[in-house]
């Protein structure tokens, strides 16, 4: 059974990470290298074609110089 609430929270996390990447003017290439993931994988995540694991989310947040709690802050209501 799908949990649409959890899926929407996950989507919001990805949107926030994408906004932060763009606000910092960081390219897919640079962020993927810093996070240790493929550029294609990062693009798939940002475009909603792939859901990031918790570890992947941590890597991306860390590469953006963010803590996970900062990413999750104000998303879950």
N, C-alpha and C positions, 0 to 999 in steps of 0.2 A: 504494500500500500504506500503510495507516495505521500510525503509530507510537504505540502505546498508552502507552508510557513517557513520551514527550514530551507527550502529551495530559494525562497525570496530573500532570506537573510544572506545566503551564500551569494546570490546575485548582487545584493547591495554591497557586500564586501568587495567583490570584483570591481564594481563601479567606483567605489572609493579608491581602491588601489590604482585604477586607471586614471582617475582625476588627479591623484597625487603625482603620478608619473608625468602627466601632461603639465601640471602646475610647476614641476621642477625642470621642465624641458628636457627630459631624459628619453632617448630613443629606445625602441624595442631592443635594438642590438646591445646598447650599453647596459640596460637593465637586465637583460637575459644573461649577459656575461657576469655581471656583478652577483646575480642570484644563483648562478650555476645551473641554468636551465636553457633549453633551446629557444631561439628567437621564434621559431614556428610554434612551439608549445605556448609561449607567452601570448602570441597573437591569437591562438585558438581560445585561450582562457579569456582574454579581453573581449573577443567577439562572441562569447557565449557558447562556443562549440565544445568546450571541455570544462569540467568542473575541477578546480584545484583541490588537492588534498590539503590537510592541515599543514603538513610539512612544506608543501609548495607555497602556501599562503605565508607561512613564517619566513621562508627564504625571500619572497618578493618584498614583504614588509621590511625585513632587515636591509635589503638592498636599497630601499627607499629611505633608510635611516628612521624607520618607524618601529614602534613596539606593537605587538598584536593587539593589546588593549586599546591603543590609539585607533587602530583600524576598526575595531568592534564598537568603540564608544559611539553612543547615540544611534546605532543601527538597530539593535534589538530593543523593541519598545514593549 
